[in-house]
């Protein structure tokens, strides 16, 4: 299986550590794993044990960077993953957009933020593009319930 993890960067944080552990384990089990970093590499990059050529830095300046979105799309189209797996608000929004253009790719999004602290733009993206997610993983029941409060179709 070919999996493309999408995350903002590999900076110090819980979601980043979870993604590194999951990517390393899938790679160890023989899956082809790619890591798409939207903004920059980050200090946890050395903990990633997938082949270096499978770590891609898009270099987006912001979520509104149209050129960056197209760079990300070109990378994902070249990878042709079976599954895209994303976490964190920005990466989830970008992954859902990319998945619209990659119809045969399964999308798994990991939700880590309570709805009341999630910016409006990302909640709107959940509503508009959320249907493209095959699976939505809430890091806790409270997070899952808060997301379902405004996008019940993601259940």
KADANOR-V49172 format. One record per backbone hydrogen bond with DSSP energy under -0.5 kcal/mol. NH is the residue of the N-H (numbers start at 1). CO is the residue of the C=O. Records with the same first field share a line. If there is no record, write none. Layout:
BEGIN
NH->CO + CO
END
This chain:
BEGIN
3->1 + 32
4->83
5->3 + 34
6->85
7->36
10->41
11->9
17->13
18->14
19->15
20->16
21->17
22->18
23->19
24->20
25->21
26->22
27->23
28->24
29->25
30->27
31->26
32->1
33->31
34->3
35->54
36->5
37->35 + 56
38->7 + 36
39->8
40->8
44->10
45->42
47->44
48->45
49->47
54->51
55->52
56->35 + 54
58->37 + 56
59->37
60->38
65->62
66->64
69->65
70->66
71->67
72->68
73->69
74->70
75->71
76->72
77->73
78->74
79->75
80->76
81->76
82->2
83->2
84->106
85->4
86->108
87->6
88->110
92->88
93->89
94->90
95->91
96->92
97->93
98->94
99->95
100->96 + 97
101->97 + 98
102->98 + 99
105->102
106->82
108->84
109->135
110->86
111->109 + 137
112->110
117->114
118->114 + 115
122->119
123->119
124->120
125->121
126->122
127->123
128->124
129->125
130->125 + 126
132->129
133->130
134->107
135->107
137->109
138->136
139->111
144->140
145->141
146->142
147->143
148->144
149->145
150->147
151->147
154->151
155->152
END
